[in-house]
Amino acid sequence: MPSSFRDLPPVVWTLFAGTIVNRLGYLVTPFLVFFLASRGVTGPDTSYVLGALGAGHLLGPAVGGVLADRVGRRPTMLLGLTGTAAAQGALFLAPGVWTMAAAALLISAAGSTVSPAAYALLADAVDGGRRQRAYALFGWGVNIGTAVGGVLGGYLAAHGYWLLFAVDAGAMLLYALVVTVRVKEPERPARGEREEKGIGYGVVLRDRLALLILPLLGIQLFVYSLTEVALPLAIRDSGLSPAVYGAMAAVNAVLVVALQPFATARLAKLPRLAVQSAGGALIAVGVALTGLADGVVGYTVSVVVWSLGEVVVAGIAASVVADLAPAHARGRYQGAFGWTWGVARFAALTLGVAAYTTLGPAVLWWTALAAGTAAAAATLALRPRIERRTAHTLAA
């Protein structure tokens, strides 16, 4: 383990370990289409369930951010984790399409309330100089759990979909147990200060710098989300089998898990927004290279390029947002960041796919390149203002 992670406090390591377990509880989603087909849900009915699943990612972060500041980080995480476990059972037992859609909405909404609280908890526990490393370690845990879950999910699905639901619910409840036993609620601002500042998202909407950086990060997240939305379409249209997409996912997982902690140790010494801009541009180039690929080698090259970009930017965006947030509003700032991520992913699923199928793949890939590099350049232009703000906050 690189030395840059060794001085992080115990709560960071607890969340890191818990996140690995938690990500094992996301086995149902990749196989949801197959599960629905096994229950006789096909065609347009499938889109209702998937649409509800996507809508939950727009609702959960906003609610989670408010709850994290209102009732606390720990209670919000426990509510989200136990709610997700219950929703998994509801989806498995749901008798019809609309009850399945309601359960899918609850799964994504409850699950996405956890991240704003966890990210705020990390900001509470770690000072500004170490936050990038703490968030990078947290993200590394997500990738480790996702990589293991991808292998485990395929095996379990072949032996019965009920196993996917059982593991998902069990992993959520196990993480909830870890939070109950190992995580303490940090001290919160005095009640009078919270009431004076309010509990809604007005504190974020009044922050002009946050309103500039969040959309730029959203554009970069949209470009990155195309890797799980449009890449499978491109591979299919090249006449390649689904196994090729599985192999590309494995290449990404291996690179990120193997390189991220060591890259973070080296890059943490450099200016964050310069590194974020370089990594964002690298992701945009890698995604655009998908449009030039027509075989396994070409797709592998594109995946390697945007995977390296993913390694480079690890932990930076969340740490920048955390440094902008006043102490009493860290949950809402992370909720706004999580909502930005949800919007970006939802846009990739809808606008990205629509552009690919109606305007043509070339339009999507060129747009991704232009938008990603422009957002990276604009992010770099904000560096002086964000550094001044961060320096002032740390001094205070």
ABEGO torsion letter per residue (X at the ends): XBAAAAABBAAAAAAAAAAAAAAAAAAAAAAAAAAAAAAGBBEAAAAAAAAAAAAAAAAAAAAAAAAAAAAEAAAAAAAAAAAAAAAAAAAAABABAAAAAAAAAAAAAAAAAAAAAAAAAAAAABBAAAAAAAAAAAAAAAAAAAAAAAAAAAAAAAAEAAAAAAAAAAAAAAAAAAAAAABBBBBBBBAAAAAAAEABAAAAAABAAAAAAAAAAAAAAAAAAAAAAAAAAAAAAAGBBAAAAAAAAAAAAAAAAAAAAAAAAAAAABBAAAAAAAAAAAAAAAAAAAAABABAAAAAAAAAAAAAAAAAABGAAAAAAAAABBAAAAAAAAAAAAAAAAAAAAAAAAAAAAAAAAAEAAAAAAAAAAAAAAAAAAAAAAAAAAAAAAAAAAAX
